[in-house]
Amino acid sequence: MRNGFFYSLVFALLTSASIAVVAAPAVVPNTDKAMMVSDTVATSTSEKVDLNGADAATLQKQLSGVGEAKAKAIVAYRDANGPFASVDELLEVKGIGKAILDRNRDKLEVN
């Protein structure tokens, strides 16, 4: 008899907890902020980086996979060999491979 009472109490407790969860108001996520963030990201990535005019800090900041050393290598190559004739010439810089070039091709331009 004692076990029956205990199980009834546990059942009542679990039932009331599940009803409370089901009856709780649904939380609607606020998507206004997320849309504003994506608009900002889209605006900042639409600017192209000029390989012949950008300094090492700009190259490092704007290009994916390009850190301080690779950015300095790009500037050093440009200083030693003159301005870049095309974006593909970036492959001649030590440390810049096809994967990095392909990842950043749409961000680069040569003026």
Backbone as numpy.savetxt, mean C-alpha at the origin, in Angstrom:
# Nx Ny Nz CAx CAy CAz Cx Cy Cz
-31.96 -34.88 40.77 -32.78 -33.70 40.77 -31.92 -32.45 40.77
-30.83 -32.52 41.50 -29.94 -31.37 41.59 -29.29 -31.10 40.23
-28.89 -32.15 39.51 -28.29 -31.98 38.19 -29.29 -31.41 37.20
-30.51 -31.83 37.28 -31.55 -31.34 36.39 -31.75 -29.84 36.57
-31.73 -29.36 37.80 -31.88 -27.94 38.09 -30.69 -27.16 37.52
-29.49 -27.69 37.71 -28.27 -27.03 37.21 -28.29 -26.92 35.68
-28.66 -28.00 35.00 -28.72 -27.98 33.54 -29.79 -27.02 33.03
-30.88 -26.93 33.74 -31.94 -25.99 33.36 -31.44 -24.56 33.48
-30.69 -24.27 34.52 -30.14 -22.93 34.72 -29.15 -22.58 33.62
-28.26 -23.52 33.28 -27.28 -23.30 32.22 -27.99 -23.08 30.89
-29.01 -23.89 30.62 -29.78 -23.74 29.38 -30.43 -22.36 29.31
-31.02 -21.91 30.40 -31.68 -20.60 30.44 -30.66 -19.48 30.22
-29.50 -19.61 30.81 -28.45 -18.60 30.67 -27.96 -18.52 29.23
-27.69 -19.66 28.62 -27.22 -19.68 27.23 -28.29 -19.18 26.26
-29.54 -19.54 26.52 -30.63 -19.09 25.66 -30.77 -17.58 25.72
-30.72 -17.01 26.91 -30.87 -15.55 27.03 -29.67 -14.83 26.41
-28.48 -15.42 26.51 -27.30 -14.80 25.90 -27.40 -14.82 24.39
-27.88 -15.92 23.83 -27.99 -15.99 22.37 -29.08 -15.07 21.86
-30.16 -14.91 22.60 -31.22 -13.98 22.20 -30.70 -12.55 22.24
-29.88 -12.23 23.24 -29.32 -10.89 23.34 -28.40 -10.59 22.16
-27.64 -11.57 21.72 -26.74 -11.38 20.58 -27.53 -11.19 19.29
-28.55 -11.98 19.10 -29.36 -11.89 17.89 -30.14 -10.58 17.87
-30.63 -10.13 19.01 -31.45 -8.94 19.07 -30.64 -7.65 19.12
-29.32 -7.75 19.26 -28.48 -6.55 19.32 -28.53 -5.81 17.99
-28.47 -4.48 18.04 -28.51 -3.71 16.78 -27.24 -3.96 15.96
-27.42 -4.04 14.66 -26.29 -4.27 13.77 -25.47 -2.99 13.64
-24.16 -3.14 13.63 -23.27 -2.00 13.47 -22.98 -1.83 11.99
-23.31 -0.66 11.45 -23.09 -0.38 10.04 -21.74 0.32 9.92
-20.79 -0.23 9.16 -19.49 0.42 9.02 -19.61 1.73 8.26
-18.84 2.70 8.69 -18.83 4.00 8.04 -17.82 3.97 6.91
-18.30 4.01 5.67 -17.42 3.90 4.52 -16.99 5.24 3.96
-17.48 6.35 4.51 -17.11 7.67 4.00 -15.62 7.93 4.14
-15.04 7.57 5.27 -13.62 7.80 5.50 -12.76 6.95 4.57
-13.17 5.71 4.35 -12.41 4.82 3.47 -12.39 5.34 2.05
-13.48 5.90 1.60 -13.52 6.45 0.25 -12.62 7.66 0.14
-12.54 8.47 1.17 -11.69 9.65 1.13 -10.22 9.25 1.08
-9.84 8.21 1.80 -8.46 7.75 1.79 -8.08 7.24 0.41
-8.95 6.45 -0.21 -8.63 5.92 -1.53 -8.54 7.03 -2.57
-9.34 8.10 -2.43 -9.24 9.23 -3.34 -7.88 9.91 -3.21
-7.39 10.03 -1.99 -6.10 10.66 -1.75 -4.97 9.82 -2.34
-5.04 8.51 -2.17 -4.01 7.63 -2.70 -4.00 7.69 -4.22
-5.16 7.70 -4.83 -5.24 7.76 -6.29 -4.66 9.07 -6.82
-4.85 10.16 -6.10 -4.33 11.45 -6.53 -2.81 11.48 -6.45
-2.24 10.93 -5.37 -0.80 11.02 -5.20 -0.04 10.10 -6.15
-0.65 8.98 -6.58 0.06 8.07 -7.45 -0.04 8.46 -8.92
-0.88 9.43 -9.27 -1.04 9.81 -10.66 0.11 10.69 -11.15
0.90 11.27 -10.25 2.02 12.11 -10.64 3.18 11.23 -11.10
3.78 11.61 -12.21 4.92 10.85 -12.73 6.22 11.45 -12.23
7.23 10.59 -12.10 8.55 11.01 -11.64 9.45 11.13 -12.87
10.08 12.29 -13.01 11.00 12.52 -14.11 12.37 11.96 -13.73
12.83 10.96 -14.47 14.13 10.34 -14.17 15.28 11.32 -14.32
15.16 12.31 -15.18 16.25 13.25 -15.41 16.21 14.46 -14.49
15.13 14.64 -13.74 15.03 15.81 -12.89 14.87 15.52 -11.41
14.51 14.30 -11.07 14.24 13.97 -9.67 15.53 13.73 -8.90
15.52 14.18 -7.65 16.68 13.92 -6.79 16.49 12.56 -6.11
17.52 12.14 -5.37 17.51 10.81 -4.75 16.36 10.66 -3.75
16.06 11.71 -2.99 14.98 11.63 -2.00 13.63 11.42 -2.67
13.40 12.10 -3.79 12.14 11.95 -4.51 12.02 10.56 -5.11
13.10 10.06 -5.69 13.09 8.72 -6.27 12.79 7.67 -5.20
13.43 7.82 -4.05 13.23 6.87 -2.95 11.79 6.91 -2.47
11.22 8.08 -2.37 9.87 8.24 -1.84 8.80 7.76 -2.82
8.96 8.03 -4.09 7.91 7.79 -5.07 7.95 6.41 -5.71
9.11 5.76 -5.73 9.23 4.50 -6.46 9.19 3.31 -5.51
8.46 2.31 -5.89 8.32 1.09 -5.10 9.56 0.21 -5.29
10.13 -0.24 -4.18 11.30 -1.11 -4.23 12.61 -0.37 -4.38
12.58 0.96 -4.34 13.79 1.76 -4.47 14.06 2.42 -3.12
15.14 1.99 -2.51 15.54 2.57 -1.23 16.59 3.65 -1.45
17.25 4.02 -0.37 18.24 5.10 -0.42 19.41 4.76 -1.35
19.93 3.55 -1.24 21.10 3.16 -2.04 20.77 3.13 -3.53
19.62 2.57 -3.90 19.25 2.50 -5.31 18.93 3.89 -5.87
18.32 4.73 -5.07 18.03 6.09 -5.51 19.33 6.86 -5.76
20.31 6.69 -4.89 21.61 7.35 -5.09 22.32 6.78 -6.30
22.15 5.47 -6.55 22.76 4.86 -7.72 22.15 5.40 -9.01
20.86 5.66 -9.01 20.20 6.24 -10.19 20.75 7.63 -10.47
20.88 8.44 -9.43 21.41 9.80 -9.59 22.86 9.75 -10.03
23.65 8.85 -9.46 25.07 8.73 -9.83 25.21 8.29 -11.29
24.38 7.37 -11.72 24.40 6.92 -13.12 24.06 8.09 -14.04
23.06 8.86 -13.67 22.65 10.01 -14.48 23.76 11.05 -14.55
24.44 11.28 -13.44 25.54 12.26 -13.42 26.72 11.77 -14.27
26.99 10.47 -14.24 28.13 9.92 -14.97 27.86 9.76 -16.47
26.64 9.41 -16.85 26.32 9.07 -18.23 25.41 10.05 -18.94
25.02 11.09 -18.27 24.10 12.05 -18.87 22.66 11.66 -18.64
21.74 12.46 -19.16 20.32 12.19 -18.92 19.86 10.88 -19.56
18.82 10.32 -18.96 18.24 9.07 -19.48 17.52 9.36 -20.79
17.73 8.50 -21.78 17.06 8.65 -23.06 15.67 7.99 -23.03
15.52 6.93 -22.22 14.23 6.27 -22.09 14.13 5.65 -20.70
12.93 5.27 -20.35 12.71 4.63 -19.05 13.43 3.28 -18.99
13.52 2.59 -20.13 14.18 1.28 -20.16 15.67 1.36 -19.85
16.27 2.52 -20.03 17.70 2.69 -19.72 17.97 2.55 -18.23
16.93 2.62 -17.44 17.06 2.46 -15.98 17.61 1.07 -15.64
17.44 0.11 -16.53 17.97 -1.24 -16.29 19.49 -1.26 -16.24
20.15 -0.24 -16.78 21.61 -0.17 -16.76 22.15 0.19 -15.38
21.30 0.71 -14.50 21.72 1.10 -13.16 21.87 -0.15 -12.31
22.99 -0.25 -11.59 23.25 -1.39 -10.73 22.19 -1.45 -9.63
21.57 -2.62 -9.47 20.56 -2.81 -8.44 19.13 -2.66 -8.94
18.96 -2.16 -10.14 17.62 -2.01 -10.72 17.42 -3.14 -11.73
16.47 -3.98 -11.44 16.18 -5.10 -12.33 14.85 -4.92 -13.04
14.51 -5.90 -13.82 13.28 -5.85 -14.61 12.05 -5.78 -13.72
12.06 -6.47 -12.59 10.89 -6.47 -11.70 10.63 -5.08 -11.13
11.67 -4.40 -10.70 11.51 -3.05 -10.16 11.06 -2.09 -11.25
11.64 -2.22 -12.43 11.25 -1.36 -13.54 9.79 -1.59 -13.92
9.36 -2.83 -14.02 7.97 -3.12 -14.38 6.99 -2.62 -13.32
7.39 -2.71 -12.06 6.54 -2.26 -10.98 6.34 -0.75 -11.00
7.34 -0.01 -11.51 7.31 1.45 -11.47 7.17 2.09 -12.84
7.04 1.31 -13.89 7.03 1.86 -15.25 5.97 2.94 -15.44
4.78 2.73 -14.88 3.70 3.72 -15.06 3.92 4.99 -14.25
4.85 4.98 -13.32 5.15 6.17 -12.51 6.30 7.00 -13.08
6.99 6.46 -14.08 8.21 7.09 -14.57 8.00 7.78 -15.91
8.77 8.84 -16.11 8.82 9.51 -17.40 10.21 10.10 -17.60
10.55 10.39 -18.85 11.85 10.96 -19.17 11.58 12.26 -19.93
12.03 13.37 -19.38 11.87 14.66 -20.05 13.20 15.20 -20.49
